[in-house]
């Protein structure tokens, strides 16, 4: 395990590149999992799917991404991704002015998993004993 891997309730984020104005991650998302609903003040996210099927959910509607397709999320748009299948994607985040800020995220809700047709956030999974902490 290297320091560039971040384990999440939905999968793994591997940092490929970080500069002052951009970051590129290889994101592996497990079927029936989702990231937090969130927005960014300055950061632009561009998702490019390598394998699987991802749904980008936003306040303007949902978009299904399959291998070779991409979608860009501009600042202030609330969004989250949901894995319809085990999926791998490239996430390019960048800013048009200033520098990348790890704190440029406004989370509205936690990420989690669908278990037996019910969505559970990370905290709910911990409370109900549905998650071993070492999985994250």
Secondary structure as the mmCIF struct_conf table of DSSP 4:
data_model
#
loop_
_struct_conf.conf_type_id
_struct_conf.id
_struct_conf.beg_label_comp_id
_struct_conf.beg_label_asym_id
_struct_conf.beg_label_seq_id
_struct_conf.end_label_comp_id
_struct_conf.end_label_asym_id
_struct_conf.end_label_seq_id
TURN_TY1_P TURN_TY1_P1 UNK A 3 UNK A 4
STRN STRN1 UNK A 5 UNK A 8
TURN_TY1_P TURN_TY1_P2 UNK A 9 UNK A 10
STRN STRN2 UNK A 11 UNK A 18
BEND BEND1 UNK A 20 UNK A 21
STRN STRN3 UNK A 22 UNK A 29
TURN_TY1_P TURN_TY1_P3 UNK A 31 UNK A 32
STRN STRN4 UNK A 33 UNK A 34
STRN STRN5 UNK A 37 UNK A 39
BEND BEND2 UNK A 41 UNK A 42
STRN STRN6 UNK A 44 UNK A 51
BEND BEND3 UNK A 52 UNK A 52
STRN STRN7 UNK A 53 UNK A 58
TURN_TY1_P TURN_TY1_P4 UNK A 59 UNK A 60
STRN STRN8 UNK A 61 UNK A 66
TURN_TY1_P TURN_TY1_P5 UNK A 67 UNK A 68
STRN STRN9 UNK A 70 UNK A 73
TURN_TY1_P TURN_TY1_P6 UNK A 75 UNK A 76
STRN STRN10 UNK A 79 UNK A 83
BEND BEND4 UNK A 84 UNK A 86
STRN STRN11 UNK A 87 UNK A 94
BEND BEND5 UNK A 96 UNK A 98
TURN_TY1_P TURN_TY1_P7 UNK A 102 UNK A 103
STRN STRN12 UNK A 106 UNK A 109
STRN STRN13 UNK A 112 UNK A 115
TURN_TY1_P TURN_TY1_P8 UNK A 116 UNK A 117
STRN STRN14 UNK A 118 UNK A 121
HELX_RH_AL_P HELX_RH_AL_P1 UNK A 122 UNK A 127
TURN_TY1_P TURN_TY1_P9 UNK A 128 UNK A 129
HELX_RH_3T_P HELX_RH_3T_P1 UNK A 133 UNK A 135
#
